[in-house]
Amino acid sequence: MSGSNSPGGEPRKRRATVRRILRWSATVVVIGVVAWLFSRALIDNWDALKGKDLRPDVWWLLAVIAFAAAVPVTGLSWGRIVRVLDRNVTVTMREAVAVQSLSWVLKYVPGQVGSVANKVIWAKKKGISRTLIVITFIYENVFLQLASIVPAVVILFLSLGPDVLGANATVLLAPILVLVPVAAVLYAPLFHRIVEIPARRVLKRDVPRGYFLSSGQSLRSAVGFLAPRVVNGLGFVVIAVSVSGIGPAEWLPFAAAYALAGAIGILAIFVPSGLGVREAVIVAVLSQYVPVAEAIIISLIARLLSTIGDALVALIYVIVRRTIPKEIRP
């Protein structure tokens, strides 16, 4: 017997339905709260926003290219992790870029379900263990968070000084607390034990120790994920200069603010692409340097141009995919 006719079929269906309802309810609540807070900021600064003579700038094209380029760069770093953990397969740069690009476009599915599913399906075609690919997905997100949060918090603390622990303490301290469990991933024996518990229950088998990076390999991989954050920061600074005319002294803190906002947006797993969360963090940090109205404008333009960048990422995927043999195309 199977499906709804099996003894446990109906309870499983009900549990799945409840989980879906809870997930989408959480999504609506988070988006609603962020939208309310952001709309209040817009209303309070509406007069200043109307007074801004804002026109498209040719430098915005560079920002779009930078936002899009960060995705293939991330894919190359992820591909290196796969090659290190499974030396029996060859993952070309083109494959890594294509797989990462499609997974990035699928980020609009809440919870990153589409992103990881895409990589698992591709892994099956390549003959790579699905468990290993899920582990590399965890590594990728952990290293991106580390590359975003650690440098950003240090830069903003040095830039703003003790004042940063005032009104914006939550913005900086919350992601730091997230790093506590995240750090466990860097120590292979502990990460192996954490993964092995659910794997034994679900897969009914042990996870090979070779599926985990050593501490040295983890450190090298984490450093590699700084590159896409630098590229993203460049795009954001270009936007800020075109809107607010900030000087070189603000370039590094602004790039750090964008990286931190992106990390917090990813942590809001119920919200597609961190919609609204990223903008709220950007405004909270940038308002320490420029008027709130300008911070709002910069955040909205960054969202618009990053979305256009996502369309460019989709185009990159379509072009690169055609260069890959059909049997292993993502």
N, C-alpha and C positions, 0 to 999 in steps of 0.2 A: 504494500500500500504506500502511496506517496501523496504529496501535495496536501490539499485540504481534506482528503479522505483519511490521511494518517492521523493517529491519535494526537500527535502534537502539532498538527498542521494549523488548526485554527488559532491556538494560543500564540504560535510563532507569527502568524499574520497580524494578530492584534498588537503584539509587541512591536512589530515592524511599523505598523500604522501609527502607534503612539510615538515611536522615535521620530518618524517623519514630521508629525504634528509639532512635537517639541522643538525639533531642529528649525523648522520654518517659523515657529512662534518666536524663538530666540532671535532669528534673523530679523524679523519685523520689529521686535522690541529694540534691538541694538540700533538698527537703522533709524527708527523713530526718535530715539533719544539723541543720537548724534545730529540728526536733521533739525531737531528742535533747538539744540544748543548752537548749531551753526547758523540757523535762521535768526536767532536772537542777536548774534554778532553782526549779521548782515543788516538787520533793522537798526541796530544802535549806530552803525557806521554808514548808513545809506547816503546821507548827504555828502560825506567825503568820497564815497564811491562814485556818485554822480558827477562829482567835480573832476574826476580823473579823465584826462583825454587819452584814452587807450586805443592804440591802433596796432594791427599786426606788425611784427618786426621780422626782418629777414633772418635775424639770428635765431628765431624760433625754429627754423628748419634744422639748425644744428642741434637744438634741444631734442627734436623728434628723432633725429638720427641717433643721438646719444642714448635716449631711452630705449630705442629698438636694439641698438648694438649690445647693450648690457645683457640681453637674453642669450644670444649666441655665445658670448664670453662665459656666461654661467654654464651653458651647455658643455663647453670645452672642459671646465673644471669638473663637472659631474662625470663626463666621459672618462676622465683620468681616474676617478675613483672606481668606476666599473672595471677598467683595465687592470688596476692594481689588485682588486679583489677576485677577478676571474681572468687568469692569464691564458685560459684555454680558448678564449674567443677574441676576435678582433673587432673593436668598436672604432670606426673611422671618425674623423672630425666631422665629416658631413652627416653621418648618422647622429652623432651627439647633438649637433646643431639642430637637425630636423626634429628629433624627438623632444628636445628641450623647448623648441619654438612652439610645437603643437601643445605640449603640456602647459606652457605659459598662456596660450590663448584660452585653454580650458580652465584657467584659474577662476573664471567667472562663475563656475559651479561651486557653491558654498562648500567649505570644508576641504577643498583641494581634492575631492574625489575624482574628478575628471583628470587631473594632472597625474596622479599616481596610477590610475587605471590605464592611461595611455602608455605609460612606461612598462607596465606589467604585460600588456598585450604585445608590445614590441619585443619584450624580452622572450616571450614564448616563441615568436618567430625566429629569434636568434639562437634559441636553445639555451638561454640563460635562466638560472633559477629565479622564480618569482620572488622567493623569500629574499634572495640577495638584492634584487632590484628595489624591493620595499625598504631594505636596510640602507641602500645608497640614497634613496629618497629622503630618509630620515637624516642621514649625514648631510645631504645638500641643504636642507632647511635649517639644521642646527648651525652649520658653518656660515650660512647667509645671515642668520641671527647674530652670531658672534661677530661677524665682519661689520654688521650694521650697528649693534648696540655698544660694544666695547669702545671702539674709536670715537663714536659719536658722543657718548657720555663724557669721555675724557676731554674731548675738544670743547664741548659746551661748558663743562665745569671750569676749565681753564679760561674760557672766554668771558663767561658771565660772573665767575667768582662765587663767593658765598651767597649772593643774591639768588642763585639758581635753586637753592634749597627753600625758597619762599613759596610763591604761588605755583611754581612749576615743579615742585618736588615730586609729585605723583608721576608726571610725565617721564622723569628720569629714573626714579626709584623703582617703579613698577616693572619696567623691562629688565632692570638689574636683578630683581628677585627671580625673574624667569630663568636667568642664567644659572641659578643654583642647580635645578634638576638637569638642565641642558648640559652642564659640565660633566655629568655622569657618562655621556656619550663618548667623551674623549678618552675615557679609561676602558679599554677593550674588555677586560675580564668582567667588570661591573655591567657594562652594556650588554655583554653576552648573556649574563644571568637574567637581566631584565627582559630581554627578547625571548629567551628560552622558555620562560614560564607560559606565556600565551601560545607559543609555537607548539609546545607539547600537547596542549589542550586542543588546538585547532587542527594542526597538521599531523598530530600523533607521531612526531619524530623530533629528534634533536637538530639544532641548528649548528652546522660546522663552525668551528672557531675561525676558520679561514675566511668567513664572511665578514670579519670585523677588522678595521684598521688598527694598527699598533698606535701607541701614543705619538711616536715620531711621525708616522704617516698622517695621523689626524691633524697634527700641528701644521705640517706642510700643506695639506689640503685646505685647512682653514685660512691660511695666508693667501692661497690662490683665489679664494672667494672675495678677497678685498678688491680685486680688479673690477668686477661688475659694479660694485658700489662706487668706485671712483668715477667710472663712466657715467653712472646715473647722476652723481653729484655735479659733474660738469654740466650736464643738461639743465639741471635745476638752477645752478648759478647763472647760466646764460639768461634764463628767464628773469631771475631776480634783478640782474643788471639792467635788462631792458625796461623793467617796470619801475624800479626804485633807484637805479643809479648807485648801488652800493659800491664801496671801494674794496681794494684787495684785502683789507683787514677783516671784512665780513665774508669773504668767499668760503673759507674753510668752515666756519660755524654754520653757514647756510647749507653747504653740502652735507654736513653732519646732521643738521635738522631734518633734511630730506631722507637720509638713510634711517634715522631713528623713527621717523614717521612711517616709513615703509615697513620697518620691523614690527611696529605696534599694529599696523594695518593687517599684517599677516597673522598676528596673534589673535585678531578678531575673526576667528575661523568661521563664524556664522554669517559674516558679511562678505558678499562677493567682491573680491579684489580690494577689501578694506575700504569700501565706498563710504566716504564721509569721515571715517576715523582718521585716515591719513591727513585729510585737510584740517581737521580740528587740531591735531598735534602740530602741524606746520604753523598754523596761526598762533598757537600758544607760545611756541618758541620764537618765531620771527618777530612777534610783537615786542620782544625785548630789544630789538634792533631798529625796527621801522614802525611807522604808525599802523594800527590794526587794519585800517582800510587797505593799505598796500599789502599787508600780509595776506589778507583775504583774496585779493586779486591775484597775487603770486600763486597761492594754493589752487585757485580755480583754473588758472591758465596751465599750471603743471598737470592737473588732472586731465584737462582737455588734450594737451599735447602728448601726454603719456598714453591716452586712449588712441590717439592717431598713431603713436608709436606701436601700439599693439596691433593695429591694422597692418603696419609695415612688417611686424614680426610674422603675421599670418602670410604675407607675401613671400617673406624669406623662406618660410616653411614650404610653400607651394613650389618655389623655384628649386630649393635644395633637394626636396623629396624626389623630384624627377631625375636626379642624378644617382639615385640609389636603386639597386636591383629590386624588382617588384616583390619578390618573395620575402624581403626583409624591410620593406618600407613601413614606417610608422603610420 
